[in-house]
Amino acid sequence: MIYSFSNSGFRDPETGVYNQTYFMEVFHREWYRHLREQQSLALLYLSPLLPGMINQPHLLDFFTGRVQASLLRATDLLARLNQQLFAVGLFNTDEAGTRTVLERINLQLREFSAEYKQHHGIGLDYRIAACLCLPNTDIKPELLFIEAESRCMKNDRTNNDVLHITGN
């Protein structure tokens, strides 16, 4: 793969998805737009659980490709936050829409794990968490990130619960 400098400012070089800086800028802008227009949005955190013995450079690229394939709207945003964590921003969505996306991601990643296990003898697992919010002046956007990360780190992959974040 030839590295493209045209995307270097906002793309993660290993996976090709958006980087944390770009995601945070877009999410912050969308937060205030949703606050003005009284629309809800969702934040999903996704953590692939890769066995330490696997040394395949394109594994995360394939993993994120499957997640990206489950995001059907042009406004849905996938980004890499750090080595172990990815975020998905779903804008102008409700609980049913968030659950639909969660189901599509789970389906894609189960298929990917089965294919990987068939070829390499070991499946891949992941954790996922979702927080849905109707922004208001009592809630800071950081709360969504804190809650999503906390839930993701303790969830198992079969958990499709959507946490509703509300203000006081």
C-alpha positions in Angstrom: 0.0 0.0 0.0 1.3 3.4 -0.9 1.0 6.0 1.8 -1.1 9.0 0.7 -0.1 12.4 2.1 -3.4 13.9 1.0 -5.1 12.1 3.9 -2.3 12.2 6.4 -3.8 15.0 8.5 -7.0 13.2 9.4 -6.5 9.5 8.8 -4.9 6.8 10.9 -2.0 5.5 8.8 -2.5 1.8 10.0 -6.2 1.4 9.5 -7.2 4.3 7.2 -10.1 5.4 9.4 -10.3 8.9 10.9 -7.9 9.8 13.7 -8.8 11.0 17.1 -8.2 14.7 16.4 -10.5 14.7 13.4 -13.2 12.7 15.2 -13.2 15.0 18.2 -13.5 18.1 16.0 -16.4 16.6 14.1 -18.1 15.3 17.2 -17.8 18.6 19.0 -19.3 20.5 16.0 -22.1 17.9 15.7 -22.8 18.1 19.4 -23.6 21.8 19.3 -25.6 21.4 16.1 -27.7 18.6 17.7 -28.1 20.8 20.8 -29.5 23.6 18.7 -31.8 21.4 16.6 -32.8 19.1 19.5 -31.6 15.9 17.8 -30.2 12.9 19.5 -26.8 11.3 18.7 -25.0 8.2 19.8 -21.4 7.3 20.6 -20.2 3.7 20.3 -16.8 2.5 21.6 -15.3 -0.6 20.1 -12.3 -2.5 21.4 -10.8 -5.5 19.4 -9.4 -8.1 21.7 -6.4 -9.3 19.8 -4.4 -12.2 21.2 -0.8 -11.1 21.8 0.6 -13.9 19.7 -1.0 -12.6 16.5 1.4 -10.6 14.5 -0.4 -9.6 11.3 0.0 -6.0 10.3 -3.3 -5.7 8.3 -5.5 -7.3 11.0 -6.8 -4.0 12.3 -7.3 -2.8 8.8 -9.5 -5.8 8.0 -11.3 -5.4 11.4 -12.1 -1.7 10.8 -13.1 -2.5 7.2 -15.8 -4.8 8.5 -17.0 -2.1 11.0 -17.0 0.5 8.2 -19.1 -1.9 6.0 -21.8 -1.9 8.7 -22.1 1.9 8.7 -24.4 2.7 5.9 -25.0 6.4 6.3 -22.4 8.9 5.0 -22.7 10.8 8.2 -21.7 7.8 10.4 -18.1 8.3 11.5 -15.5 5.7 12.5 -12.2 6.7 14.1 -9.3 5.2 15.9 -8.8 6.8 19.4 -5.8 4.8 20.5 -4.1 1.4 20.1 -7.0 -0.5 21.6 -10.1 1.7 21.0 -12.2 2.8 18.2 -15.2 5.2 18.3 -18.3 5.4 16.1 -20.3 8.6 15.9 -23.9 8.2 14.9 -25.6 11.5 14.3 -29.3 12.3 14.2 -30.3 8.8 15.4 -32.6 7.3 18.0 -32.5 4.1 20.1 -33.8 1.9 17.3 -31.3 3.3 14.8 -28.5 2.8 17.3 -29.6 -0.8 18.0 -29.7 -1.5 14.3 -26.1 -0.3 13.8 -25.0 -2.4 16.8 -26.6 -5.4 15.3 -25.0 -4.8 11.9 -21.6 -4.3 13.5 -22.0 -7.5 15.6 -23.0 -9.5 12.5 -20.0 -8.2 10.5 -17.6 -8.9 13.3 -18.9 -12.4 14.0 -18.5 -13.2 10.3 -15.0 -11.8 10.3 -14.1 -13.8 13.4 -15.4 -17.0 11.9 -13.5 -16.4 8.6 -10.4 -15.6 10.6 -10.8 -18.7 12.7 -11.2 -20.9 9.6 -8.0 -19.6 8.1 -5.8 -19.1 11.2 -7.3 -21.5 13.8 -8.2 -18.7 16.3 -11.2 -16.4 16.4 -11.1 -12.7 17.3 -13.2 -11.1 20.0 -14.2 -7.5 20.8 -16.1 -5.4 23.2 -18.7 -2.8 22.2 -20.7 -0.2 24.1 -23.2 2.4 23.0 -24.4 5.7 24.6 -27.3 7.6 23.2 -27.9 11.3 24.2 -30.1 14.2 23.4 -27.7 17.0 24.1 -28.7 19.7 26.5 -26.9 22.4 28.5 -26.7 20.2 31.6 -24.5 17.6 29.8 -21.0 18.0 28.7 -19.9 16.0 25.6 -17.0 14.6 27.7 -19.5 12.6 29.8 -20.5 10.6 26.8 -16.9 9.6 26.1 -16.2 8.7 29.8 -19.4 6.6 30.0 -18.8 4.8 26.6 -15.2 4.0 27.5 -16.1 2.7 31.0 -18.9 0.5 29.6 -16.7 -0.8 26.7 -13.9 -1.9 29.0 -16.3 -4.0 31.1 -18.8 -5.2 28.5 -18.8 -8.5 26.7 -19.4 -8.4 23.0 -23.0 -9.8 23.3 -24.2 -6.8 25.2 -26.4 -4.6 23.0 -27.7 -2.3 25.7 -27.8 1.3 24.9 -27.1 3.7 27.8 -29.2 6.8 27.7 -27.3 9.9 29.0 -29.6 12.6 30.3 -29.0 15.8 32.2 -30.3 16.8 35.6 
